[in-house]
Amino acid sequence: MKTIIRWFLRVFPRPFLIRMSYLFMGLFKPFLYGNKVECPVCGSTFRKFLPYGVNSRSNVLCPTCLSLERHRLIWLYLQKQSDFLTKPRKLLHVAPEQCFYKRFRKYKHIEYLTADLESPIADYHFDLHEIPFENNSFDMILCNHVLEHVTDDRVVMSEFLRVLRPGGFAILQVPLEPLREFTFEDPAITDPKQREKVFGQKDHVRVYGRDYPQRLRECGFAVEERPVSASFPSELIERYRLAPDETLYIATKP
């Protein structure tokens, strides 16, 4: 199964995968019946989740809503540790994940806008280096595992800060190597195979280290760090299949 999913991720373009994902996942669900793991986003339970990733991770992909570790972590924060479900706000969701897309659309108190370069489910298509919205337009921005793809992440961070309203916040998760002290990037590396070797994927242009929250602060954000291991007991980390070494970064515009 790992090999099949890894092959699809390598061969097919992202828009195609988005369109076909629920059909593919429906084929696997009958083989995963059980109650050992639980997705807090959709409430489904299984004996295990599916593997996922170009460098495949076992037991991480919910076959019902397609959530991964980071999505389940974000949902637990929004549901249990914030006023997201009750307070009116204007939300910009960049590279909208399917596990969130339909749920966010249902909330009448949220003005929900989605954006992406090419996703077929996005409302707007634009380059994040020049976001086509006025200053102070949004109360919240959700943008996960995107900054490792952009040419200049500091420009994009500054654009996010610009379009946020004072007091608004952004959740901007990235793939981060906890043992790496400093983020590494080299624009001279352009060969896809070399990028995959150095950065982890052929479409990544940097690999983040522990200095990631400092990069956000240098762009003007106030950053709250919420380590998974300090936020949830070990039994819930395992049941929800969260990444124990991940930290949730809440970046607020002062």
BALOMI-350169 format. One record per residue (C-alpha): x, y, z; chain; residue number from 1. Coordinates in steps of 0.2 Angstrom, whole numbers, plus 5000, padded with zeros to 4 digits. Example, Ala and Ser with C-alpha at 12.3 -4.5 7.8 and 13.67 -1.06 7.14 Angstrom:
# residues 2
<r X="5062" Y="4978" Z="5039" c="A" k="1"/>
<r X="5068" Y="4995" Z="5036" c="A" k="2"/>
This chain:
# residues 254
<r X="5000" Y="5000" Z="5000" c="A" k="1"/>
<r X="5014" Y="5012" Z="5004" c="A" k="2"/>
<r X="5022" Y="5009" Z="4987" c="A" k="3"/>
<r X="5005" Y="5012" Z="4978" c="A" k="4"/>
<r X="5002" Y="5029" Z="4987" c="A" k="5"/>
<r X="5020" Y="5034" Z="4985" c="A" k="6"/>
<r X="5019" Y="5031" Z="4966" c="A" k="7"/>
<r X="5003" Y="5041" Z="4964" c="A" k="8"/>
<r X="5011" Y="5056" Z="4974" c="A" k="9"/>
<r X="5026" Y="5055" Z="4962" c="A" k="10"/>
<r X="5017" Y="5053" Z="4946" c="A" k="11"/>
<r X="5001" Y="5062" Z="4946" c="A" k="12"/>
<r X="4999" Y="5081" Z="4947" c="A" k="13"/>
<r X="4991" Y="5088" Z="4963" c="A" k="14"/>
<r X="4975" Y="5094" Z="4955" c="A" k="15"/>
<r X="4972" Y="5077" Z="4948" c="A" k="16"/>
<r X="4975" Y="5069" Z="4965" c="A" k="17"/>
<r X="4963" Y="5081" Z="4973" c="A" k="18"/>
<r X="4949" Y="5077" Z="4961" c="A" k="19"/>
<r X="4952" Y="5058" Z="4963" c="A" k="20"/>
<r X="4957" Y="5056" Z="4981" c="A" k="21"/>
<r X="4940" Y="5051" Z="4989" c="A" k="22"/>
<r X="4937" Y="5038" Z="4976" c="A" k="23"/>
<r X="4954" Y="5030" Z="4979" c="A" k="24"/>
<r X="4952" Y="5031" Z="4998" c="A" k="25"/>
<r X="4935" Y="5023" Z="4997" c="A" k="26"/>
<r X="4943" Y="5007" Z="4991" c="A" k="27"/>
<r X="4954" Y="5005" Z="5006" c="A" k="28"/>
<r X="4942" Y="5009" Z="5020" c="A" k="29"/>
<r X="4934" Y="4991" Z="5021" c="A" k="30"/>
<r X="4951" Y="4984" Z="5025" c="A" k="31"/>
<r X="4954" Y="4996" Z="5040" c="A" k="32"/>
<r X="4939" Y="4993" Z="5051" c="A" k="33"/>
<r X="4943" Y="4995" Z="5069" c="A" k="34"/>
<r X="4944" Y="5006" Z="5084" c="A" k="35"/>
<r X="4962" Y="5008" Z="5088" c="A" k="36"/>
<r X="4965" Y="5025" Z="5080" c="A" k="37"/>
<r X="4953" Y="5040" Z="5079" c="A" k="38"/>
<r X="4952" Y="5055" Z="5068" c="A" k="39"/>
<r X="4946" Y="5070" Z="5078" c="A" k="40"/>
<r X="4942" Y="5080" Z="5062" c="A" k="41"/>
<r X="4928" Y="5068" Z="5055" c="A" k="42"/>
<r X="4926" Y="5056" Z="5070" c="A" k="43"/>
<r X="4930" Y="5040" Z="5061" c="A" k="44"/>
<r X="4939" Y="5026" Z="5069" c="A" k="45"/>
<r X="4950" Y="5012" Z="5061" c="A" k="46"/>
<r X="4962" Y="4999" Z="5066" c="A" k="47"/>
<r X="4975" Y="5010" Z="5058" c="A" k="48"/>
<r X="4977" Y="5024" Z="5046" c="A" k="49"/>
<r X="4984" Y="5023" Z="5029" c="A" k="50"/>
<r X="5003" Y="5027" Z="5025" c="A" k="51"/>
<r X="5006" Y="5044" Z="5016" c="A" k="52"/>
<r X="5021" Y="5054" Z="5009" c="A" k="53"/>
<r X="5034" Y="5053" Z="4995" c="A" k="54"/>
<r X="5045" Y="5047" Z="5010" c="A" k="55"/>
<r X="5031" Y="5036" Z="5016" c="A" k="56"/>
<r X="5025" Y="5038" Z="5035" c="A" k="57"/>
<r X="5015" Y="5024" Z="5042" c="A" k="58"/>
<r X="4998" Y="5025" Z="5050" c="A" k="59"/>
<r X="4995" Y="5044" Z="5046" c="A" k="60"/>
<r X="4981" Y="5047" Z="5033" c="A" k="61"/>
<r X="4963" Y="5046" Z="5038" c="A" k="62"/>
<r X="4954" Y="5037" Z="5023" c="A" k="63"/>
<r X="4937" Y="5046" Z="5027" c="A" k="64"/>
<r X="4942" Y="5065" Z="5027" c="A" k="65"/>
<r X="4960" Y="5064" Z="5021" c="A" k="66"/>
<r X="4967" Y="5072" Z="5037" c="A" k="67"/>
<r X="4986" Y="5070" Z="5042" c="A" k="68"/>
<r X="4995" Y="5073" Z="5058" c="A" k="69"/>
<r X="4996" Y="5092" Z="5056" c="A" k="70"/>
<r X="4977" Y="5093" Z="5051" c="A" k="71"/>
<r X="4972" Y="5084" Z="5067" c="A" k="72"/>
<r X="4983" Y="5094" Z="5077" c="A" k="73"/>
<r X="4976" Y="5111" Z="5070" c="A" k="74"/>
<r X="4958" Y="5105" Z="5072" c="A" k="75"/>
<r X="4961" Y="5100" Z="5090" c="A" k="76"/>
<r X="4967" Y="5118" Z="5093" c="A" k="77"/>
<r X="4953" Y="5126" Z="5084" c="A" k="78"/>
<r X="4940" Y="5115" Z="5092" c="A" k="79"/>
<r X="4946" Y="5115" Z="5110" c="A" k="80"/>
<r X="4958" Y="5129" Z="5113" c="A" k="81"/>
<r X="4952" Y="5143" Z="5103" c="A" k="82"/>
<r X="4935" Y="5153" Z="5099" c="A" k="83"/>
<r X="4936" Y="5147" Z="5081" c="A" k="84"/>
<r X="4919" Y="5138" Z="5082" c="A" k="85"/>
<r X="4910" Y="5153" Z="5089" c="A" k="86"/>
<r X="4918" Y="5170" Z="5085" c="A" k="87"/>
<r X="4914" Y="5178" Z="5068" c="A" k="88"/>
<r X="4929" Y="5181" Z="5057" c="A" k="89"/>
<r X="4936" Y="5182" Z="5040" c="A" k="90"/>
<r X="4947" Y="5167" Z="5035" c="A" k="91"/>
<r X="4959" Y="5166" Z="5021" c="A" k="92"/>
<r X="4964" Y="5147" Z="5018" c="A" k="93"/>
<r X="4979" Y="5145" Z="5007" c="A" k="94"/>
<r X="4981" Y="5128" Z="4998" c="A" k="95"/>
<r X="4964" Y="5122" Z="5006" c="A" k="96"/>
<r X="4965" Y="5104" Z="5013" c="A" k="97"/>
<r X="4950" Y="5094" Z="5009" c="A" k="98"/>
<r X="4948" Y="5088" Z="5027" c="A" k="99"/>
<r X="4944" Y="5106" Z="5032" c="A" k="100"/>
<r X="4936" Y="5114" Z="5016" c="A" k="101"/>
<r X="4918" Y="5107" Z="5017" c="A" k="102"/>
<r X="4918" Y="5110" Z="5036" c="A" k="103"/>
<r X="4923" Y="5128" Z="5036" c="A" k="104"/>
<r X="4911" Y="5131" Z="5022" c="A" k="105"/>
<r X="4896" Y="5126" Z="5033" c="A" k="106"/>
<r X="4900" Y="5139" Z="5047" c="A" k="107"/>
<r X="4889" Y="5154" Z="5044" c="A" k="108"/>
<r X="4899" Y="5165" Z="5056" c="A" k="109"/>
<r X="4915" Y="5163" Z="5045" c="A" k="110"/>
<r X="4918" Y="5172" Z="5029" c="A" k="111"/>
<r X="4928" Y="5159" Z="5021" c="A" k="112"/>
<r X="4940" Y="5162" Z="5006" c="A" k="113"/>
<r X="4952" Y="5150" Z="4998" c="A" k="114"/>
<r X="4967" Y="5152" Z="4987" c="A" k="115"/>
<r X="4980" Y="5142" Z="4978" c="A" k="116"/>
<r X="4990" Y="5143" Z="4962" c="A" k="117"/>
<r X="4981" Y="5128" Z="4954" c="A" k="118"/>
<r X="4970" Y="5119" Z="4966" c="A" k="119"/>
<r X="4953" Y="5116" Z="4958" c="A" k="120"/>
<r X="4944" Y="5119" Z="4974" c="A" k="121"/>
<r X="4951" Y="5136" Z="4977" c="A" k="122"/>
<r X="4941" Y="5152" Z="4975" c="A" k="123"/>
<r X="4956" Y="5163" Z="4970" c="A" k="124"/>
<r X="4973" Y="5159" Z="4961" c="A" k="125"/>
<r X="4988" Y="5170" Z="4964" c="A" k="126"/>
<r X="5006" Y="5171" Z="4969" c="A" k="127"/>
<r X="5008" Y="5172" Z="4988" c="A" k="128"/>
<r X="5023" Y="5184" Z="4985" c="A" k="129"/>
<r X="5010" Y="5197" Z="4979" c="A" k="130"/>
<r X="4993" Y="5194" Z="4988" c="A" k="131"/>
<r X="4979" Y="5203" Z="4979" c="A" k="132"/>
<r X="4970" Y="5209" Z="4995" c="A" k="133"/>
<r X="4971" Y="5226" Z="5004" c="A" k="134"/>
<r X="4980" Y="5228" Z="5021" c="A" k="135"/>
<r X="4971" Y="5222" Z="5036" c="A" k="136"/>
<r X="4958" Y="5211" Z="5027" c="A" k="137"/>
<r X="4958" Y="5195" Z="5037" c="A" k="138"/>
<r X="4956" Y="5189" Z="5055" c="A" k="139"/>
<r X="4964" Y="5173" Z="5052" c="A" k="140"/>
<r X="4975" Y="5164" Z="5039" c="A" k="141"/>
<r X="4978" Y="5145" Z="5037" c="A" k="142"/>
<r X="4992" Y="5140" Z="5026" c="A" k="143"/>
<r X="5001" Y="5123" Z="5029" c="A" k="144"/>
<r X="5016" Y="5115" Z="5021" c="A" k="145"/>
<r X="5017" Y="5129" Z="5008" c="A" k="146"/>
<r X="5032" Y="5140" Z="5014" c="A" k="147"/>
<r X="5044" Y="5127" Z="5009" c="A" k="148"/>
<r X="5039" Y="5128" Z="4991" c="A" k="149"/>
<r X="5040" Y="5147" Z="4989" c="A" k="150"/>
<r X="5054" Y="5157" Z="4982" c="A" k="151"/>
<r X="5056" Y="5169" Z="4996" c="A" k="152"/>
<r X="5047" Y="5164" Z="5012" c="A" k="153"/>
<r X="5051" Y="5180" Z="5021" c="A" k="154"/>
<r X="5042" Y="5190" Z="5008" c="A" k="155"/>
<r X="5027" Y="5178" Z="5009" c="A" k="156"/>
<r X="5027" Y="5179" Z="5028" c="A" k="157"/>
<r X="5027" Y="5198" Z="5027" c="A" k="158"/>
<r X="5012" Y="5198" Z="5014" c="A" k="159"/>
<r X="5002" Y="5187" Z="5027" c="A" k="160"/>
<r X="5006" Y="5200" Z="5040" c="A" k="161"/>
<r X="5001" Y="5214" Z="5029" c="A" k="162"/>
<r X="4983" Y="5207" Z="5025" c="A" k="163"/>
<r X="4980" Y="5201" Z="5043" c="A" k="164"/>
<r X="4970" Y="5213" Z="5054" c="A" k="165"/>
<r X="4979" Y="5218" Z="5071" c="A" k="166"/>
<r X="4975" Y="5205" Z="5083" c="A" k="167"/>
<r X="4972" Y="5192" Z="5069" c="A" k="168"/>
<r X="4982" Y="5176" Z="5069" c="A" k="169"/>
<r X="4990" Y="5164" Z="5056" c="A" k="170"/>
<r X="4993" Y="5145" Z="5057" c="A" k="171"/>
<r X="5008" Y="5142" Z="5046" c="A" k="172"/>
<r X="5014" Y="5125" Z="5049" c="A" k="173"/>
<r X="5030" Y="5118" Z="5039" c="A" k="174"/>
<r X="5039" Y="5102" Z="5038" c="A" k="175"/>
<r X="5053" Y="5105" Z="5051" c="A" k="176"/>
<r X="5068" Y="5095" Z="5056" c="A" k="177"/>
<r X="5069" Y="5096" Z="5075" c="A" k="178"/>
<r X="5088" Y="5091" Z="5075" c="A" k="179"/>
<r X="5092" Y="5105" Z="5063" c="A" k="180"/>
<r X="5096" Y="5122" Z="5071" c="A" k="181"/>
<r X="5095" Y="5133" Z="5056" c="A" k="182"/>
<r X="5084" Y="5133" Z="5040" c="A" k="183"/>
<r X="5094" Y="5128" Z="5025" c="A" k="184"/>
<r X="5091" Y="5135" Z="5007" c="A" k="185"/>
<r X="5101" Y="5136" Z="4992" c="A" k="186"/>
<r X="5093" Y="5144" Z="4976" c="A" k="187"/>
<r X="5107" Y="5136" Z="4966" c="A" k="188"/>
<r X="5099" Y="5119" Z="4968" c="A" k="189"/>
<r X="5087" Y="5118" Z="4954" c="A" k="190"/>
<r X="5088" Y="5099" Z="4948" c="A" k="191"/>
<r X="5072" Y="5090" Z="4955" c="A" k="192"/>
<r X="5082" Y="5075" Z="4960" c="A" k="193"/>
<r X="5095" Y="5085" Z="4970" c="A" k="194"/>
<r X="5081" Y="5095" Z="4978" c="A" k="195"/>
<r X="5073" Y="5079" Z="4983" c="A" k="196"/>
<r X="5089" Y="5073" Z="4991" c="A" k="197"/>
<r X="5093" Y="5089" Z="5000" c="A" k="198"/>
<r X="5076" Y="5096" Z="5004" c="A" k="199"/>
<r X="5065" Y="5081" Z="5005" c="A" k="200"/>
<r X="5054" Y="5084" Z="4989" c="A" k="201"/>
<r X="5058" Y="5089" Z="4972" c="A" k="202"/>
<r X="5046" Y="5104" Z="4973" c="A" k="203"/>
<r X="5054" Y="5110" Z="4990" c="A" k="204"/>
<r X="5067" Y="5124" Z="4990" c="A" k="205"/>
<r X="5072" Y="5124" Z="5009" c="A" k="206"/>
<r X="5072" Y="5113" Z="5024" c="A" k="207"/>
<r X="5067" Y="5122" Z="5040" c="A" k="208"/>
<r X="5076" Y="5120" Z="5057" c="A" k="209"/>
<r X="5072" Y="5126" Z="5074" c="A" k="210"/>
<r X="5074" Y="5144" Z="5069" c="A" k="211"/>
<r X="5058" Y="5144" Z="5060" c="A" k="212"/>
<r X="5048" Y="5153" Z="5073" c="A" k="213"/>
<r X="5061" Y="5166" Z="5074" c="A" k="214"/>
<r X="5060" Y="5169" Z="5055" c="A" k="215"/>
<r X="5041" Y="5173" Z="5058" c="A" k="216"/>
<r X="5046" Y="5185" Z="5073" c="A" k="217"/>
<r X="5058" Y="5194" Z="5062" c="A" k="218"/>
<r X="5044" Y="5198" Z="5049" c="A" k="219"/>
<r X="5034" Y="5206" Z="5063" c="A" k="220"/>
<r X="5023" Y="5191" Z="5071" c="A" k="221"/>
<r X="5021" Y="5187" Z="5089" c="A" k="222"/>
<r X="5023" Y="5168" Z="5090" c="A" k="223"/>
<r X="5016" Y="5156" Z="5102" c="A" k="224"/>
<r X="5024" Y="5139" Z="5102" c="A" k="225"/>
<r X="5013" Y="5124" Z="5107" c="A" k="226"/>
<r X="5023" Y="5108" Z="5107" c="A" k="227"/>
<r X="5012" Y="5092" Z="5105" c="A" k="228"/>
<r X="5021" Y="5083" Z="5119" c="A" k="229"/>
<r X="5016" Y="5096" Z="5131" c="A" k="230"/>
<r X="4998" Y="5099" Z="5125" c="A" k="231"/>
<r X="4992" Y="5081" Z="5125" c="A" k="232"/>
<r X="4994" Y="5065" Z="5135" c="A" k="233"/>
<r X="5003" Y="5051" Z="5126" c="A" k="234"/>
<r X="4988" Y="5040" Z="5124" c="A" k="235"/>
<r X="4979" Y="5054" Z="5114" c="A" k="236"/>
<r X="4994" Y="5057" Z="5104" c="A" k="237"/>
<r X="4994" Y="5039" Z="5099" c="A" k="238"/>
<r X="4975" Y="5037" Z="5097" c="A" k="239"/>
<r X="4974" Y="5053" Z="5086" c="A" k="240"/>
<r X="4991" Y="5049" Z="5077" c="A" k="241"/>
<r X="4999" Y="5066" Z="5080" c="A" k="242"/>
<r X="5017" Y="5069" Z="5077" c="A" k="243"/>
<r X="5025" Y="5069" Z="5095" c="A" k="244"/>
<r X="5039" Y="5080" Z="5090" c="A" k="245"/>
<r X="5028" Y="5093" Z="5081" c="A" k="246"/>
<r X="5025" Y="5111" Z="5088" c="A" k="247"/>
<r X="5010" Y="5121" Z="5083" c="A" k="248"/>
<r X="5015" Y="5139" Z="5079" c="A" k="249"/>
<r X="5001" Y="5153" Z="5082" c="A" k="250"/>
<r X="5008" Y="5168" Z="5073" c="A" k="251"/>
<r X="4998" Y="5184" Z="5079" c="A" k="252"/>
<r X="4999" Y="5202" Z="5071" c="A" k="253"/>
<r X="5002" Y="5214" Z="5086" c="A" k="254"/>
